[in-house]
Amino acid sequence: MLDRNADFKFREAKNLGIFTTRQWLELDKPILRVVHDTDGDWQFLTGDQMPDDIRIVALEQMVIRDITLNEVFDLDYGYSMDRDYIGGEWTKTKTKLMMMKNKTAATNIVLAIVGLTVVNSTFVLLLGICANVGLTFSKFPTIANT
């Protein structure tokens, strides 16, 4: 069993890059929403952020500044936790993407497959497109060399 420091309960590495807000970094606003994306990314949000306000910091920095964030260390992929103030009770909900995955497969559209080929000694990446009706994706899939 891992010997975990009581001040840091997350299973992830302390230096894992996570998403937070400019308001938290610069204005000391409290984290009121935590999202653990289906792909494993963490978002620690103040609730008043705009897309331009998003910043990346080490997970440990979140806990150092607000030890109560340790309370969400075991949040499952595809879920979020909300509270009204630091020290307030967390409320757990499924994220929209997770709820959409639980709907019928009829809403899913897969248009192509990803591949890699060589043309005139140049690697050419063949991109695929995968969409889910009613959703807008803001992340792009990672394509690893095999």
N, C-alpha and C positions, 0 to 999 in steps of 0.2 A: 504494500500500500504506500502511496505517495505521502511524504511528510510535508503537508501544506502549511504555509504560514497563515495564521488566523486572520491576518490583515489583508490577505489576497486569496479568495476562495475559487476563483475561476479556474477551469481545467485548461484553458488556453494559456499560451506563453504570455508572460508579463509584457513583453515588447511587441505583442500583436498590434498591428495598426487597425484602429477602429474609427468610425465616423462619429464626429460630434459637431458642435456649432461654434461659430464665432462668439455668440452671446455667452456661452459657457466659458470660453477661453478669455475673452476680453472684458466682459461685463459681470462676471460671476453669477449669471443666472443659473437657477437650479435645473438639474436633469429631471424631467417629469415623465419622459417616455423612453423606454428601452425596447429596441427591436432586434431580434435574432433572426436574420434572414434565412430563407430556405437553403441558401448556398453557404451559410456559416458566418457571414459578415455580421458585425455588431454595429448598431446605431444607438448613440446616447444623445437624445434630443431635448431641447428646452421647450419646444412647442410653438415658438414664434419665429422659427428659422425659415429662410428662403433658400433656394438652391445655391445661390452665391455665398451663403453663410457656412456651408459645410467645410469642415477641416478634418484632418487625420492626425490622431495622436496615439500614443501607446496606451493599451488597456490599463496598465498599472497606474498611469497618471490620473485616470478617472477615479480609481479607488482611493488613491492617496488623498485626493481633494475631497471626496465624499465617500466615506467608509460604508454608508448605507447602500451604495450600489452593489456591494457584495450580496445583498439579498436576492439579486436576480441571476446569480452565477449559474444556476442550473436551468435557465430558461431554454426550452426546446426550440429547435429550428422551426421557423414558420410562425412564431408567436411573438407577442409584444406584451409589455407590462406598462401600466400607467399609474401615476399617483398625482395628488394635488399639491404636495409640498414635500420637502426633504423630511424624512421620518414618517411620512404618511403611508397608509396601507396601499400595497400594490394590487392592481386588478389585471388579471391575465386574460388576453384574448388572442384568437387566431388572426394572423395577418390576412389581408384580402387575397393574396396569392395562394395561401394555404387553403382558404375557403374555396377558391376557384378550382384547385386541384381535386377537391372532394366532389365537384359537380361531374356530370356525365362527360364522357370523352367526345361527345358530338361537338363541343365548343372548341376543341383543339384542331389546329391546322398545321400540318408539317409539309413544307414545300420542297425541301431538298436535303441532300446529305453532304457533309463536309468531307473533302478529300485533298490530296496533295499529289501533284504530278510535275514532271520536268518537261519544259518546252525550250528548245535551243539552249540547253545547259542552264536554264533559269528555273528555280522552283516557283511554281504557280499554285496559289492556294485557291481551292474551289470552295466557296462559302455556301453555307446552308442557311435557310430561313425557317424559324419556328415561331409561330405566333399563337396567342391564346386570345380569342375574341373577347373584347371588352377590357383588355389590359394594355397598358403601355409600359414596356420594359425600359429601364434606364441603365441597365448593366449589360455588358457584352460577355459572351462566353469565352473562357480561356481555351485556346487551342494549343495543345502540347505537341512537340515533335515526338514521333514514335520511331 
